Amino acid sequence: MAPVHVWRNVPFEQVVTTGNHVETEFDNTVYGLSERVVVVGYECPVLAVTIDPTP
């Protein structure tokens, strides 16, 4: 079984504001959002080639 590799970046935060919400009580509301990108990968050989060393 091939080893699984996981890459992830540091969490980053951003502020999301709404300026034109349909309901007036939610208009100009500020939300906090935190995200992290995670990628999972593994090696999977699908082809083997013999290389001739003579030029």
C-alpha positions as a Markdown table, in Angstrom:
| # | Residue | x | y | z |
|---|---|---|---|---|
| 1 | Met | 0.0 | 0.0 | 0.0 |
| 2 | Ala | 1.3 | 3.4 | -0.9 |
| 3 | Pro | 1.9 | 6.0 | 1.8 |
| 4 | Val | -0.6 | 8.8 | 2.0 |
| 5 | His | 0.7 | 12.4 | 2.2 |
| 6 | Val | -1.3 | 15.3 | 3.7 |
| 7 | Trp | -0.5 | 18.9 | 3.1 |
| 8 | Arg | -2.2 | 21.7 | 4.9 |
| 9 | Asn | -1.6 | 25.4 | 5.3 |
| 10 | Val | -2.1 | 27.5 | 8.4 |
| 11 | Pro | -5.6 | 28.6 | 9.2 |
| 12 | Phe | -6.4 | 32.1 | 8.0 |
| 13 | Glu | -9.1 | 34.4 | 9.1 |
| 14 | Gln | -11.1 | 37.0 | 7.2 |
| 15 | Val | -14.0 | 39.3 | 8.0 |
| 16 | Val | -17.1 | 39.1 | 5.9 |
| 17 | Thr | -19.6 | 42.0 | 6.0 |
| 18 | Thr | -23.1 | 42.0 | 4.5 |
| 19 | Gly | -24.3 | 45.4 | 3.2 |
| 20 | Asn | -27.5 | 44.6 | 1.4 |
| 21 | His | -29.2 | 41.7 | 3.2 |
| 22 | Val | -32.8 | 41.0 | 2.3 |
| 23 | Glu | -33.9 | 41.4 | 6.0 |
| 24 | Thr | -33.1 | 44.7 | 7.6 |
| 25 | Glu | -32.1 | 43.2 | 11.0 |
| 26 | Phe | -29.2 | 41.4 | 9.2 |
| 27 | Asp | -28.1 | 44.4 | 7.1 |
| 28 | Asn | -24.4 | 45.5 | 7.8 |
| 29 | Thr | -23.7 | 42.4 | 9.8 |
| 30 | Val | -20.0 | 41.3 | 10.4 |
| 31 | Tyr | -19.1 | 37.7 | 10.4 |
| 32 | Gly | -15.8 | 36.0 | 11.2 |
| 33 | Leu | -14.6 | 33.2 | 8.9 |
| 34 | Ser | -11.7 | 30.8 | 9.4 |
| 35 | Glu | -10.5 | 28.5 | 6.7 |
| 36 | Arg | -7.7 | 25.9 | 6.1 |
| 37 | Val | -6.8 | 24.3 | 2.9 |
| 38 | Val | -6.1 | 20.5 | 3.1 |
| 39 | Val | -4.8 | 18.3 | 0.2 |
| 40 | Val | -4.5 | 14.5 | 0.4 |
| 41 | Gly | -2.4 | 12.6 | -2.1 |
| 42 | Tyr | -0.6 | 9.3 | -2.7 |
| 43 | Glu | 1.8 | 7.9 | -5.2 |
| 44 | Cys | 0.4 | 5.4 | -7.7 |
| 45 | Pro | 2.8 | 4.0 | -10.3 |
| 46 | Val | 1.0 | 3.3 | -13.5 |
| 47 | Leu | 3.8 | 2.7 | -16.0 |
| 48 | Ala | 7.3 | 1.2 | -16.0 |
| 49 | Val | 9.8 | 1.9 | -18.8 |
| 50 | Thr | 13.1 | 0.3 | -19.6 |
| 51 | Ile | 15.7 | 2.9 | -20.7 |
| 52 | Asp | 18.5 | 1.8 | -23.0 |
| 53 | Pro | 21.8 | 3.4 | -21.6 |
| 54 | Thr | 23.6 | 3.3 | -25.0 |
| 55 | Pro | 23.3 | 6.5 | -27.1 |
